[in-house]
Amino acid sequence: MKKKLLAIALAVFVALGVGNVVFAHGAADNGGENGWSFEEMVPFMKDMHPNMNQQEMEQFYQDCHGSNGNEFPNRHMDNQF
């Protein structure tokens, strides 16, 4: 039983580790960008924020991701409850 649990844990660890390496390598190839530009995010943003117009969504995207999509603002995005 312990061997089975250890094997599963090791497999999950390796899979997640390889996934992170591949993601980081892909981001490095794109100049640090993860491939999600504003244009690619618009359909998802429309689903999540149907009452926002294009200009509001672009401002929202820039506030969250910076002007080129891979910069994070100086403020933290933590919930302020």
N, C-alpha and C positions, 0 to 999 in steps of 0.2 A: 504494500500500500504506500509506504514512504517513497519507494523508488518511482512509482507511478506519479505521485504528487510532485516529486522533484523533477521528473522528466517533463511534466506539463508546465511547471513553473519555468524551467529552463527554456522550453520551446517558446513560451510567451515572451520571456525576456529577450531572446534572440530575435524573434519576429519584430518586436517593438524597437529594438536597437537598430536593426537593419533598416526598418522603415524610417527612423529618424535620420540615419546616415544618408539614405537616398533623398529624403526631403531636403536636408541641408545641402547636399551636393547640387541638387537641382536649383536651389535658391542661389548658390554661389555662381552657377552658370548663367543665371539671369541678372547678374549684377546685384545680387542681394534681394531681388524682387521675387516673391513667391508665385507670380503668375496671375494674381487676382487684381487686375486693374479696375478702375471705376467702371469702364464699359462692360466688363465681364460680371461685375457685381450688381448692375442695375436690375436684372430680372429678379434676383433674390431680394434686393432692397424693396422693389415694388410689391413683392409678396408680403414682406414683413411690415412695410410702412406705406400702405395704399393711399393714405391721405397726403403724402408729401409729393411736391412737384419735382421736376428734374433739377432745378437750381437748389432746392432745399436738400435733396439727396446728395448732390455733389458737395455741398458745404458740409453736410454731416459726414460724408466719406473723408473729406480732407481734415476735418476736426479729429477724426479717429485714427487716420492712417498717414496724414501728411499729404503734401501736394503730389508726390509721385508714388504713393501707395505703400512705401516701405519705411517711412519715418514714423516714429511714435512721438506724440506730443510730450512735453515736459511734465504735464500733469498726469496723475494716475487715474486710471479708468475704474477705480474701486467704487463700489456702492457706498454711498454716504448715509447710511441709516443710523 
